[in-house]
Amino acid sequence: MTNAFVINGGKPLKGEITPQGAKNEALQVISAVLLTDQKVTISNIPDIKDVNKLIELLGDMGVIVEKTAADTYTFIARDIDQDFFQSETFKSKGGGLRGSIMIVGPLLARFGKASIPKPGGDKIGRRRLDTHFLGFEKLGAQFNYNPADGFFNVDASNLKGTYILLDEASVTGTANIVMAAVLAKGVTTIYNAACEPYLQQLCKMLNRMGAKISGIGSNLLTIEGVDYLGGTEHRLLPDMIEIGSFIGLAAMTGSEITIKDVKYPELGMIPDVFKRLGIKLELRGDDIYIPAQDHYEIETFIDGSIMTVADAPWPGFTPDLISIVLVVAIQAKGSVLIHQKMFESRLFFVDKLLDMGAQIILCDPHRATVIGLDKQVQLRGISMTSPDIRAGVALLIAALSAQGQSTIYNIEQIERGYQHIDDRLKALGADITRI
C-alpha cells in the first residue's frame, strides 16, 4: 500500500520554518569521507531517503558510521571491504540510488578501482553519466561495462592529472572528477566545471582535508594532486530548493512566513526571480521574511514583452525550482513563459494543474506559458500522483492553495528530497494528513 497526503487547502499559513540541509550537497560530501582513513564529522544532514540510503551503503562497505546528533554523523573509512562491490547487496542498493555514482571518484582515487551498478532514480528525462566516465578516462582510468551482470568496472591504479574540458557542466560529474583528481599524480585542470554552491562546499571541505584546489566558484578548477587527505568537520548549506519552495508557498497561499537561517549570499538569483513574479520578501538578519500578500504581479521586460523564466547552470536559475515558479505564476497577475532547457520531461505535470483550474499552455516538452489568475479564481482540489521530487512539491503547494480536498499519491518521490514535510507544514497551520 503506498502512502498519500490528503490536503484541505485554501487556508493561509503563518509562522517560521527552517530549511533542511542541502540534499545535493549531502550526497557529494558524504561520499568524500571515502577519501581519508581519518574521522570526518558532517552536520546539518537532512533526514531523507536518498541520503539515509547512501549513509547505509557506506556502513555496508565497512565505514564506521556514528550518529552523534539528529543531524550529525561521524564517518571513519579506515577499512573498506573491496569484495562488497561485487555483491548482490551492492547491486540492489547501489542500483536503486542515483547518488551511488558519487562514491566512484573517491574509491578510484584512494583504492585504484571501483564498480558501480547501472543507476536508477528520477523520471525527468535522460540523465547521462558519460561526463563522469569521460572524466575518469582522461585521468587514466580504464572501464568496461558488463551487460551480463549490469556492472561498470573501473580500473584506476595509475591516475594522472590532466586537462579536462567537460562536455557539460554537470554538478555531480564535476564533483566526482574533482574527488578522483585530488589524489591523482600531478595537476588536473577542469574547464566548464559546474560552479554550484554545493560544489564550492565540497571543494572547501576537501581543501580543509589537505587537498589543493583553486578556482573555487569559477568554471575553471585547478587541482594539484596530494598524497594523503585527513579528517575534517563540515556543515551543509541550507537547501536552496526548499527555500525557493517556501517562498512560493507563502505567495501562493497568501501567508506570512519567515524562513530561518537561509545563508542568503549562497542563494544567487533565486530571490530575484521570485521578486520578478511580484513576491515581496525582505532579508532580516539571515532570515527571509515574506509578508501575507493577497496579490502579486509579474513584471514585464523593459520593452513590455512577456517575462521569461529559464533555467541555466549556476549562477543561472536552478532547474529544480522551475516547477515551483510555474505553480506560483498560476495565481499571479500577468503572464510568464517558463522555459525548462535542461531536462526534457519536467513540465509534464501541468496536466494536473489544468485539472485544478490553472490557465497554462504547454507549448512543447520544454516550454509552458502561464496566464495568471490573479487570485480571481481559486484552484480546485483533485487527486493526483507525483511524478518526480520537485513536481511533487509544486503540486503540494498548488493543493495547499486550492479550495477543497486534494490527495497526492506516490509521495515517496517527495520524501526522497524533503524531510518530514507534512509535520513542518502542519507547524505552519497546514491541514495535511498522511494516509
N, C-alpha and C positions, 0 to 999 in steps of 0.2 A: 504493500500500500504506500503510495507516495504522499508526501506532505504537501499541504497547501496553506496559503494565507487567505483568511476571509477578512475583508476590509469594509467598514462602513465609513464612507468618505464624506466630503463636504464640510468638515469641521476645521476651523483654524487651530493651529498648534501653537504652543508657546513654551519657551524655556531655553535651556543650554544643552548643547550636545558636543561631545569630544570626538574628533575623528580617530579612527584606529590607526595603527602603524601601517605604512605603505606595503601592500601585498607584493607588488612587483619588485620593490627593493628587497623585501624579506627573502624571496626566492634566490636572489643573487648573493646577498651577504651570508646567508646560512650555508650556501654551497661553498663559499670561500673558506669556511672553517677547515675544509679538507686540505688546504694548502700548508697547514702547520701541524706539528705534534704538540703544540702548546695550547693552553686554555684560552678560549675566546668566549667573551660574555656579550650577549646581544639582548637589548631591551626594546620595549615598545613593539613586541612581536604580536601581530593580530591573531586571534584565536579563530582561524578559518580553515576549512578542509584542505585546500591546496598546500598551505603552509604546514599544517599538522602532519600531512602525509609525507612531506619532504623530511621533516624532523624525524618521523618514524623510520623512514628509509635510511637516514644516516645512522640511527640506532641499530638497524638490521645489519649495516655494513661493519659495525664494530666501533662506531664513535660513542664515547661515553657522554651521554646527554643527561643533564640535570636541570629540572625546572626549579628556579630559586624564588620566583615570584609569579603572579598571574601572567605577566607579560615578559618575563625574563628567563632566559635559558643560558647555561654554560655548556660548551662543547669541547671535548678533548679528542682529537682524531689521531690518537697515537698508533693504535693497531687496527689496520683496515683489513678485513677478510676478503682477499682477492677472489676466492672461489665463489663468493656470494654473487658476483656479477654474471656468472653463467647459470644461476639457479632459476627455477620456475617462479619462486617468490619475487625475485627481482624483475622477472619478465612481466608478471601480472601487476605488481605495484608500480614499477617504473613506467610501464606502458600506459597506465591509466592517469598519468600525471604529466602534463606539459612541462612543468618546472624541472622534471628529472633530467632534461637535456643539460641543465646548468651544472650538473656535477661533472660533466665530461672534461671541461677545461682544467679544473683543479686536479682531477685524477691523472690526466695526461701529464700535467706539469710535475706532479710530485712522484708518480709511480711509473710514468712512461707507457701506460696502457689503460684502455677503458673499453667497456662495452655498453651499448645503450639499446634498449628495445625501441621499436618504432613507436613514436609517441602519439597520444590522443589529445583530447581537450576540447576547446571551444568550436562551435559551428559558426565561424564568422568568415568563411572563405578559406582559401588555401593559405597556410602559414608555412612557408618553406623553411627548411632547416639548412638549405645549401650554404647560406652565409657562414654558419658555424663551421661546417666541414671544409669549405674552401679556405677559411682562415687557418684551421688546424693543418691542412695540407701545405699551405705556404710556409708554416713554421717547421715543416718537415715530417708531419705525421702521415702514416700510410693507413688507409682504412678500406675495409671491404664489407659489403652488405651480404649477409647470408639469408637468402629468401626462405630457406628451409626452416630456420628457427626464428626468423624475424629480428635478428640482432645486427647492429652495426658494431664491428670490432675495429678498434683503432690502436695502432702501434706507434708510440711516440718516444722511443728510447733516446732519441737524439734531437730534441727541439732546438732550433737555432733562430735567433732574431732575424727579422727581415722587413721589407717594406710591404705593407698590405693596403690595397685600395679596396674597400668593401663595396660589393655590388649593390647593397642597400644599407641605409643607416639603421640597422636592426639593433634594438636595445639589448636583447638577450644575446644576439650574435656578438656584439661588441664586448659585452661583459664576459662571455665565455672565452673569447680570444685574449682579452686582457689577462684573465686568470691563467690561461695557458702560457702567456708570454712572460709573466713576472719572474718565473724560474728558468726561462729559456736562456741559452748562452747568447750574449751579445745584445744588440739594440733592435727593438721592434718599433716600427712606425705604423700607426693605423690612421689612414686618412678616410674621410667620410664616416668617421666614428659617430655613434649616437652620443648626444650630449645631455640627455635627460638628467634631472636631479638624482634619480636612483643610481645612475651610472657614476655620477660625481661622488655620491656617497660611498659606493663600492671602492672607487679609486682612492678616496681619502682614507678609508679603512685599511686598504692594502698598504698604503704608504706608512700608516702607523705601525703596521706589522713588519715594516722594513723594505717594502718594495720601492722602486724609483720610477714613479710615473709623473710625467709633466704634461702640461697642456690640458689639465682637467677643466671641463666646462666648455672646451672648444671641440671642433670636429677633427682635430689633428692631435693624436696622443702619441707621446714618445715614451717607451718603456725600456729601461735599462735592466737587463736580467740580473737577478741576485741569486746567491746560492741557497739562501735559507730565509724563511719568514717566521716570526714569533707570534705570540698571542697578543690580544688587544681587547678593548671594550668598545662597543658600538651601540648607538641608539638610532633606531629607524626614524625617518621623517614621518609626519602625519600623511595619510593617504590623500593626495590631491583630488583623486576621483571622488572620494567620499565628500570632501569639502565642496567640490562643484555640485555634487548631487544634493547636498543640504541647502546650498544657495538656491538651487532650482526648486527644491521642495518648499522653501519658505515663500518664494514668489508665487508659485502655483496655488498654494493653499491660503495665501494672504496672511501668513503667520509672522509673528515677531520671534526671531530665533537668533541666539548667539552661538557661533561656532568657536569653540575654545582652542587655544594653542595651535594655530594653523601654520606657523613658520612662513609668514607672508612673503618674504623675499624669494622663497623657493616656488611660489605658485605661478611665476611667469605671467602670461597674458590671460590666465583663467578669469580673474576678477573682471578684467576689462571686457571680455566677451560677454559676460553676464550683464555688465553695465550697459553695453550696446543694445541689449534687449530691453533696457529701461529699468533694470532692477537696481534699487538703491541699496548700497551697502557701505558701511564705514568700518575703518580699522580702529579698534580700541585696544591699545597695547598690542598684544599678538592675537587678539580675538577679532573675528568678523561679526559685526552686528548688522542684522537685516531687520528693518522696521516692517510692521504689518502694512502691506500695500494692497489696496483693492484695485489697482490699476497700474500697468506698466506698458510703456510704448517703445516699440522697436525703432531705433534710429534709422535714417536712410544714409546712403553715402552722400558726400558733399554735393555731388551733381544731381541728387534727388533719386538716383537709381536704387533698386531694392537691395537691402543689406544681404550679403552672402556670408555664411559662416562655413569655413572649410577646415579640415584637419591638415596637419603637416608635422613632419618630425620636429622635435623640440629645437629651438624655442617657439615653434609654432603651436597651434592649439591641439591638444591631445585627442586622438581619435576616440578614446574611451569616454569622452564627455559629449560626443556628437549626439548620441541617443538622448541624453539629458536635455541638451539645448533644444532639440527638436520638440520634445514634450513640453518644455516650458514655453516655447513660442506659441503653442496652441491657444493659450489664454492671454497672449499679449495683444496690444493694439498694433496693427500693421502686418506686413508680410516679410518673410525671410526665406532665402534659398539655402537649404542645408546641403553641403557638398561633401560626401564621405569619400575621400580619394583613396584611402589606404587599405580598405577591406571591401570585398565585393558583396557581402550579403548582410551587412549590419542594419540596413534600413527596412528589412522585410517584416519587421514587427509593426509597421504603420497600419497594416490591415486591422489590427486590434484597436488602434486609436480611432480609426474610421468608424468602427462598430460603436465606439463610445461617443461619437458625435463630433470628432475633430474634422477640421477642413484642411486636408492635406492632398496635394497632387504628387504622386510618386512618378517622377519623370523617367527614371531608369534605375538600375540597381544602386547607382551611386548618388542620385540627387532627388531631393524632395522639396517641394515648395509648401510652406506652411502659411495659411491665411489665418491670422489671429482672430479669435472670437471676442477679444477684449472683455472677457468675463460676462458678456451679454447672455451667453448660453452656458449652462454647466454641462460637463461631460456626464454620461450615464454609466453606472456601474455594470460590468459584464463579467462573464467567466472567461479566463484566458490562460495561456500557457507561456512560460518564459523561455525564449529560445537561447539566450546567452546571458552572461553575468550582467552586462551593462544595460541591455534592453530590459532585463528583469527589474532593475531598479527604476528605470524610466517608467515602466508600466505600474510599478508600485506608487510612484509619485502621481501618475495620472489617476490611479484608483483612490488615493487619499484626497484628491481634489474633486472627485466625481460625486454626483448625487446618487445615493443608494448604495447597494452592496456589490462588491466585486470579489471574485475568487481568482487567485493566481496559483496555478499548478506548476509543477516542476521547479519548486523554489530551491531545490538543491543547487540549481545553477546560480541563484542569487547568493546562496550561502557559501559558495566557493570563494566569493570575493568580499562579503560583508559580514562582520561578526555580530551575532545577537541582534540583528537589525530590528526584529519585532519588539524586543524589550526596550531598545534605545528609543524607538519611535513612540512606544507606549508612554515612556517617561515625558515625552513632549505633549501627551494628551491624545495620541492617535488611537482609534478604535480598530485594533488589528489582532486577530486570533489565529493561532496555528491549529490546523486540524490534521 
